[in-house]
Amino acid sequence: MQSKEQLEAFRRMTPEERWRITSQLMDLAWRTLVELPHEERERRLEAARRQHQLSNEAIIAKLK
């Protein structure tokens, strides 16, 4: 949970500032991912793919 001060700071940020933080975090996540051993990296990517597929299926079910 973030403090009220942190939430207010985020609210005051411009979209560009928020995007810069998001971009930096994505870059860090990918660098960390590619440094993992092949098996662990594939395990994590497969888990993400599985979650994405379940999300897509839930959306499709709601649209029917």
VEXDREN-2710 file (C-alpha; in Angstrom, 1 decimal):
% VEXDREN-2710
k/r/px/py/pz
1/MET/0.0/0.0/0.0
2/GLN/1.3/3.4/-0.9
3/SER/1.2/6.4/1.4
4/LYS/-1.0/9.3/0.8
5/GLU/2.0/11.4/-0.1
6/GLN/3.1/8.9/-2.7
7/LEU/-0.3/8.8/-4.3
8/GLU/-0.5/12.6/-4.4
9/ALA/2.9/12.7/-6.0
10/PHE/1.8/10.3/-8.7
11/ARG/-1.4/12.3/-9.3
12/ARG/0.7/15.4/-9.9
13/MET/2.9/13.8/-12.5
14/THR/2.4/14.4/-16.1
15/PRO/1.7/11.5/-18.4
16/GLU/5.3/11.8/-19.7
17/GLU/6.7/11.5/-16.2
18/ARG/4.5/8.4/-15.5
19/TRP/5.5/6.9/-18.8
20/ARG/9.2/7.4/-18.0
21/ILE/8.9/5.5/-14.7
22/THR/6.9/2.8/-16.5
23/SER/9.5/2.5/-19.2
24/GLN/12.3/2.3/-16.7
25/LEU/10.6/-0.5/-14.8
26/MET/9.9/-2.4/-18.0
27/ASP/13.5/-2.2/-19.0
28/LEU/14.6/-3.4/-15.6
29/ALA/12.2/-6.3/-15.7
30/TRP/13.4/-7.4/-19.2
31/ARG/17.0/-7.1/-18.2
32/THR/16.4/-9.2/-15.1
33/LEU/14.4/-11.7/-17.1
34/VAL/17.1/-12.3/-19.7
35/GLU/19.7/-12.8/-17.0
36/LEU/17.9/-15.8/-15.6
37/PRO/18.8/-19.3/-16.6
38/HIS/17.0/-20.4/-19.7
39/GLU/14.7/-22.9/-17.9
40/GLU/13.6/-20.3/-15.3
41/ARG/13.1/-17.6/-17.9
42/GLU/10.9/-20.0/-20.0
43/ARG/9.0/-21.1/-16.9
44/ARG/8.1/-17.5/-16.1
45/LEU/7.3/-16.6/-19.7
46/GLU/5.0/-19.6/-19.9
47/ALA/3.2/-18.6/-16.7
48/ALA/2.7/-15.1/-18.1
49/ARG/1.4/-16.6/-21.4
50/ARG/-1.0/-18.8/-19.5
51/GLN/-2.3/-15.9/-17.4
52/HIS/-2.8/-13.8/-20.6
53/GLN/-4.7/-16.7/-22.2
54/LEU/-7.0/-17.1/-19.2
55/SER/-7.6/-13.3/-19.2
56/ASN/-8.5/-13.4/-22.9
57/GLU/-10.9/-16.3/-22.4
58/ALA/-12.6/-14.5/-19.5
59/ILE/-13.1/-11.4/-21.7
60/ILE/-14.5/-13.5/-24.5
61/ALA/-16.8/-15.3/-22.1
62/LYS/-18.2/-12.0/-20.9
63/LEU/-18.8/-10.7/-24.5
64/LYS/-20.9/-13.8/-25.4
END
